Amino acid sequence: METSIEAMNSDTNKCCGCGAKAAYAIAVIGALLIVVFIDRELKKHTQAPPIDAGRAEERAKALAEIRNTEADALNNNGYIDPAKGIVRLRIDDAMNLMAATWGTNAAAGRSNLLSRVEKANPPPPPPPPTKPSQFE
C-alpha cells in the first residue's frame, strides 16, 4: 500500500507545475492583448487627417506662389541690401558680366569677385576683451 500512496503523491506533485505554466501563458497572452489594444487606440488618436481636396488645392497654390517668386527673382533686377549697395541681377546679365570680366583677365575677375564677396559678408567684429577669472 505504501508504494501506491507514494506513487499518488509523486503524480500530484508532477501535475502542480501545469497550473503555474497555464498562469504564465495566460499572463503573456493578456500582456500581448493589452499591447495590441493600446497600439490601436494610439493609432486612432494620433493619426494625421487625410489630405482632402481643399488641402491639396492650398498646397498647390503655395507651390505656384513660391515658383512665381523664384522666377521673378531670377529674371528681374532688384536690391538685396540697399544699405550695402548689393543688387540682384538677371541670370543672363550676370553671366554676360562674368564672361566679359573673366574672359579678358581671369586674375582681375577673381580679385573683383573676392572683393565683392568680402563687401557683402564682412568678417564679424572681434569679441570684447574679458578680464581673467579670479580662479585662474
SULBEL-V302191 format. One record per backbone hydrogen bond with DSSP energy under -1.0 kcal/mol. CO is the residue of the C=O (numbers start at 0). NH is the residue of the N-H. If there is no record, write none. Layout:
BEGIN
CO;NH + CO;NH
END
This chain:
BEGIN
0;4 + 1;5 + 2;6 + 3;7 + 4;8 + 5;9 + 6;10 + 7;11 + 8;12 + 9;13 + 10;14 + 11;15 + 14;17 + 16;20 + 17;21 + 18;22 + 19;23 + 20;24 + 21;25 + 22;26 + 23;27 + 24;28 + 25;29 + 26;30 + 27;31 + 28;32 + 29;33 + 30;34 + 31;35 + 32;36 + 33;37 + 34;38 + 35;39 + 36;40 + 37;41 + 38;42 + 39;43 + 40;44 + 41;45 + 51;55 + 52;56 + 53;57 + 54;58 + 55;59 + 56;60 + 57;61 + 58;62 + 59;63 + 60;64 + 61;65 + 62;66 + 63;67 + 64;68 + 65;69 + 66;70 + 67;71 + 68;72 + 69;73 + 70;74 + 73;90 + 77;87 + 80;84 + 80;85 + 85;79 + 85;80 + 87;77 + 89;93 + 90;94 + 91;95 + 92;96 + 93;97 + 94;98 + 95;99 + 96;100 + 97;101 + 98;102 + 100;104 + 104;108 + 105;109 + 106;110 + 107;111 + 108;112 + 109;113 + 110;114 + 111;115 + 112;116 + 113;117 + 114;118 + 115;119 + 116;120 + 132;135
END
